[in-house]
Amino acid sequence: MIQTKKYNCIFLDRDGTLNPDPGYISSIRSFGFYDFTLDALRKISSKKNVFCIISNQSGVGRGLIKKEDLEEINDFIKTEFKSHSINLLDIYCCMDHPNSATERRKPGLGMFLEAKKEHKLTLSDSLMVGDSMKDIVCGHKLNMDTMLVLTGNGERTLNVLTEKFKPTYIVSNLEEGAELLCL
């Protein structure tokens, strides 16, 4: 049995982890959380955990998403977290095109290091939750615990995991993750 652990910060991927990932979400009308997301995060937050969202949003760099539309989605997320008493420190988005990616683009560590500096976080006492190999690799590189959710690309990621990048937790979704973290 896993005991409840309070993390310094829980880093969350966005698409496929918090919300369905139909491809590039280019407007607030196309964005919506999974039905269980906010309740699950509120449960985890009730244990005094705080969150940062870390998201690659190459649709901006590809010209498929307007920066102001991404900002509108981020504002909506911040409002929803606040109204559900979920402690969100910040949202970090890398808008780089993959062909001209900087260290900010996952699996680069730039966004995590920005969050560490801005919020005085201890990354080795944090958790990375996501649905892709990039999320798990970032967590491992930073000596974090990792949680693979099988929503979004999670099932596909499960099939390519190596022993080197084995997640600390594998759960069907954030709801199951919340149950596991809040025993």
Steps between C-alpha positions, in 0.01 A plus 500: 500500500628846409488763772380850425798707390505875476705612203678834480323546165299279267575580139215424260510453126189651341372329184417134556549535876255773607288507185435292188760556228329513160804669344579868510245675724474840337213661691328500835196340329715191429635469853340303781629305799435130542194457724719380789786752473393779732365270773820292490723806520292650780545177696879507448509873577317440830818324620678838464654415164561776244508471122677636193384420149786432257383474140650485153276711275677480164175591326595863562841453336336312213250781443200282593419675829499873565696602809202699631276191467750295703503778761118490512511123564763552771287769664202262497711226663623741770142611572374141523784396732434800724124444513562135598756594771788340310832671570652570157833681519529563126461374144813463289459451126770445241381627164812391308465322169664157546744575216634804688449388858675660794577336835151610612332236282447169680697278534720805556498624857469876447141544618568295814809706580301822452235371742770396748654847496174700501332297776806377696411135439692185587470298182636176649207507746243555225281284276454514122162376371448449128396275215816501286853368510624862498325560832651191660848577363487854644403365839782248496757757389400719796490210749124542551240235564297446182142402428388373160129544436354271235272769360610692189816331366552303820412157359741553210768625742452192718599284201833682449616537860844374578631381837713816518192724487255290699243733667458501876123461446289383206130587528203493266433874551535790744207373703683175574818702557322711762377185676855364506659823623237564767480162675 
